[in-house]
Amino acid sequence: MSMKSARDRLNCPNCGAPITSYKCEYCGTLFYDFANLELYEPSYIRLRIGDTLNIFRAVTTSIEVTQSSPEVCYADNKPFLCGNPDITVTVEMRVVSDDKGVLMERRRNV
């Protein structure tokens, strides 16, 4: 079974609108696509902050997924699991220069 990234889906999981960009045009849901991260292999990352697009070459040094246990609640003195577990994904990257020695490129108003 293959996992699809958010952009490979046809519709936004929150409002059902067609996905045409990194952000749903109707409800504003953002989509992050990290499908191609490989440990210790350099890759180019595009990071948009406001109206600035930052492009840099980075090496992924760590990917960690942790999950907390749901709470144990009681009803009529019987335990049951309540609430949803929290899942945390931590990705650590180190920015490295490209073949020309450039660390990052910035583009405004994109």
C-alpha positions as CSV (number, residue, x, y, z in Angstrom):
1,M,0.0,0.0,0.0
2,S,1.5,3.3,-1.0
3,M,1.0,6.5,0.9
4,K,-0.1,9.6,-1.1
5,S,1.1,13.1,-0.2
6,A,-1.5,15.8,0.5
7,R,-0.9,17.2,-3.0
8,D,-1.5,13.9,-4.7
9,R,-5.0,13.8,-3.3
10,L,-7.7,15.3,-5.4
11,N,-9.5,17.2,-2.7
12,C,-8.8,19.0,0.6
13,P,-9.3,16.8,3.6
14,N,-10.9,19.7,5.5
15,C,-13.4,21.2,3.1
16,G,-13.4,18.9,0.0
17,A,-12.3,21.6,-2.4
18,P,-9.9,20.6,-5.3
19,I,-6.2,21.0,-4.3
20,T,-4.5,23.2,-6.8
21,S,-1.6,24.7,-4.8
22,Y,0.3,24.4,-1.6
23,K,-2.7,26.1,0.2
24,C,-6.4,25.4,-0.2
25,E,-8.0,28.3,-2.0
26,Y,-11.2,27.9,0.0
27,C,-10.4,27.1,3.6
28,G,-6.7,28.0,3.8
29,T,-5.4,24.5,4.8
30,L,-1.6,24.3,4.1
31,F,0.0,21.2,2.6
32,Y,3.6,20.2,3.3
33,D,5.1,17.6,1.0
34,F,8.1,15.8,2.6
35,A,7.8,12.7,0.5
36,N,11.4,12.8,-0.8
37,L,13.4,13.3,2.4
38,E,16.3,10.9,2.7
39,L,18.8,10.8,5.6
40,Y,22.2,12.3,4.8
41,E,21.3,13.0,1.1
42,P,21.3,16.7,0.1
43,S,18.1,18.1,-1.3
44,Y,16.7,21.5,-2.2
45,I,14.0,22.8,0.1
46,R,11.5,25.6,-0.7
47,L,10.3,27.4,2.4
48,R,7.7,30.1,2.0
49,I,7.4,32.6,4.8
50,G,4.9,35.3,4.1
51,D,5.7,36.7,0.6
52,T,9.3,35.5,0.7
53,L,10.3,32.1,-0.9
54,N,13.5,30.8,0.6
55,I,15.4,28.1,-1.4
56,F,18.2,26.3,0.3
57,R,20.1,23.0,0.0
58,A,19.9,20.9,3.2
59,V,20.9,17.5,4.5
60,T,18.3,15.8,6.6
61,T,20.1,14.5,9.7
62,S,17.2,13.1,11.7
63,I,13.6,12.1,11.3
64,E,11.8,11.0,14.5
65,V,8.1,10.1,15.0
66,T,6.8,9.8,18.5
67,Q,3.3,9.0,19.8
68,S,1.9,9.6,23.2
69,S,-0.5,7.2,24.9
70,P,-4.1,8.3,25.1
71,E,-5.5,9.1,28.6
72,V,-7.1,6.5,30.8
73,C,-10.5,7.5,31.9
74,Y,-13.0,5.8,34.2
75,A,-16.7,5.3,34.0
76,D,-18.5,3.1,36.6
77,N,-15.1,2.2,37.9
78,K,-14.1,0.7,34.6
79,P,-11.0,2.0,32.7
80,F,-11.2,3.0,29.1
81,L,-9.0,5.0,26.7
82,C,-10.2,8.5,26.0
83,G,-8.8,11.3,23.9
84,N,-6.5,11.0,21.0
85,P,-2.9,10.3,21.2
86,D,-0.5,13.1,20.1
87,I,1.8,12.3,17.3
88,T,4.9,14.4,16.8
89,V,7.1,14.4,13.8
90,T,10.6,16.1,14.2
91,V,12.8,16.6,11.2
92,E,16.3,18.1,11.7
93,M,18.1,19.5,8.7
94,R,21.5,21.2,8.3
95,V,21.8,23.8,5.5
96,V,24.8,23.2,3.3
97,S,26.2,25.3,0.4
98,D,25.6,24.3,-3.2
99,D,28.3,23.7,-5.7
100,K,28.7,27.5,-6.1
101,G,29.0,28.1,-2.3
102,V,25.6,29.6,-2.0
103,L,23.7,28.8,1.2
104,M,20.2,30.3,0.4
105,E,18.3,32.2,-2.3
106,R,15.5,34.5,-1.4
107,R,12.7,35.6,-3.7
108,R,10.2,38.3,-2.7
109,N,6.5,38.7,-3.6
110,V,5.9,35.1,-4.7
